[in-house]
Amino acid sequence: MPSASISLPPGAEAWKRDIPQADIRFYDTGHFALETHGDVIIPAIREFLDDHLKV
């Protein structure tokens, strides 16, 4: 599954090289990250959207 490689840290770091202002965070989760770690991830998503969406 070639697209899975982007989910790995080296793939994410490649994005960071191309887009230095990218907000890249790593969480120690399994497949159901939002179900198991939503209390940490959801606020980060909301903060990102608040900072980057123009209303």
Backbone as a ProteinNet text record, in pm:
[ID]
protein_1_A
[PRIMARY]
MPSASISLPPGAEAWKRDIPQADIRFYDTGHFALETHGDVIIPAIREFLDDHLKV
[TERTIARY]
84.7	0	89.8	123.9	218.1	173.9	45.3	1.6	23	38.7	59.2	191.2	288.2	419	411.7	312.8	302.4	263.1	202.6	160.7	276.2	384.8	499.5	578.2	649.2	726.4	818.3	892.9	977.6	896.4	778.4	693.3	643.9	607.7	562	675.3	793.1	907.8	940.3	913.6	933.8	839.7	715.8	622.2	677	732.9	785.6	899.8	979.8	1087.1	1028.7	919.8	858.7	770.1	709.6	618.3	662.5	762.8	820.3	719.5	612.8	514.5	411.7	426.9	333	332.8	215.6	199.3	189	299.1	304.1	320.3	230.4	234.2	223.9	292.7	288.9	221.8	132.1	62.6	82.7	105.5	124.5	-13.8	-72.5	-208.2	-213.9	-325	-351.4	-439	-509	-591	-706.3	-761.6	-876.8	-833.5	-746.1	-683	-783.4	-885.8	-981.5	-1065.9	-1091.2	-1168.5	-1087.7	-958.6	-877.1	-804.8	-777.8	-700.6	-767.1	-898.1	-971.8	-956.9	-940.2	-926.6	-801.8	-704.1	-580.7	-582	-630.6	-622.8	-729.2	-851.1	-959.1	-930.5	-883.1	-848.5	-738	-644.6	-538.1	-596.3	-691.7	-757.2	-835.2	-909.6	-987.6	-897.8	-787.6	-692.4	-637.9	-602.3	-552.4	-656.9	-780.4	-886.5	-913.9	-915.2	-936.4	-827.6	-705.7	-593.1	-587.8	-644.9	-624.9	-749.8	-866.6	-987.9	-1031.7	-1065.9	-1118.1	-1270.3	-1335.2	-1481.9	-1544.2
-117.5	0	124.6	178.8	291.3	416.2	446	569.6	566	448.9	438.6	502.6	509.1	563.7	710.4	783.7	925.5	939.7	836.1	842.1	820.1	769.8	743.5	872.1	880.9	1003.2	1049.7	962.3	1014.1	1079.7	1025.2	1086.1	1222.3	1234.1	1362.8	1465	1420	1510.9	1560.1	1479.4	1523.5	1639.4	1631.6	1743.8	1867.8	1851.9	1965.1	2033.2	1956	2015.9	2100.1	2051.1	2121.7	2237.5	2224.4	2326.5	2356.3	2442.7	2466.2	2509.7	2577.6	2622.9	2514.7	2395.7	2286.7	2253.2	2224.6	2184.8	2033.1	1968.6	1822.5	1775.4	1686.9	1632.3	1481.5	1414.3	1268.5	1225.2	1129.1	1075	924.1	870.4	726.4	662	633.1	578.8	459.6	394.6	287.5	339.4	248.3	280.7	375.4	365	446.1	562.4	646.1	752.9	847.8	888.4	984.2	920.9	792	725	707.1	679.3	652.2	774.7	873.3	990.5	1121	1117	1234.5	1353.3	1327	1436.5	1519.9	1464.6	1537	1586.1	1501.9	1532.2	1633.1	1619.2	1708.4	1854.8	1887	2027.4	2079.3	1992.9	2035.1	2064.9	1984.6	2008.9	2139.8	2159.2	2283	2405.8	2396.8	2509	2539.4	2434.1	2452.3	2520.3	2471.7	2530.2	2674.2	2702.8	2840.6	2933.8	2882.5	2964.7	2981.9	2888.1	2888.6	2910.7	2901	2925.1	3069.2	3125.9	3261.5	3251	3315.5	3307	3435.8
0	0	0	-113.3	-122.7	-47.7	-43.9	21.3	172	230.4	374.5	417	327.5	365.3	405.3	356.9	394	540.6	597.2	736.6	832.8	783.6	869.2	891.7	1004	1032.3	919.6	851.8	743	631.1	601.5	499.8	542.7	669.2	721.7	723.8	757.9	759.1	618.3	517.7	379.9	347.6	393.8	375.3	443.7	562.5	639.3	563.4	493.6	412.6	300	239.8	127.4	172.2	288.6	341.6	485.5	503.2	636.1	742	702.9	801.3	835.6	779.3	807.3	956.5	1007.2	1148	1151.7	1184.4	1184.3	1327.9	1368.5	1504.6	1496.9	1585.8	1591.4	1720.7	1708.4	1825.1	1825.8	1942.5	1957.7	1968.6	1853.1	1848.9	1755.4	1757.3	1662.4	1549.7	1485.8	1369	1402.9	1522.1	1560.6	1649.2	1595.4	1673.3	1737.5	1664	1720.8	1830.4	1819.1	1922.8	2051.8	2037.4	2155.9	2210.7	2124.8	2166.6	2124.8	2107.1	2063.9	2156.3	2285.4	2381.5	2357	2287.3	2255	2109.7	2020.2	1877.4	1834	1881.2	1838	1872.3	1992.5	2018.2	1924.8	1887.8	1795.5	1657.9	1613.7	1484.6	1490.1	1598	1610.5	1613.3	1684.6	1690	1550.9	1477.6	1342	1254.3	1259.9	1177.7	1218.4	1347.3	1394.2	1341.2	1336.6	1291.9	1139.9	1064.3	919.5	835.3	892.3	815.1	828.3	719.6	721.3	720.1	816	825.6	778
[MASK]
+++++++++++++++++++++++++++++++++++++++++++++++++++++++

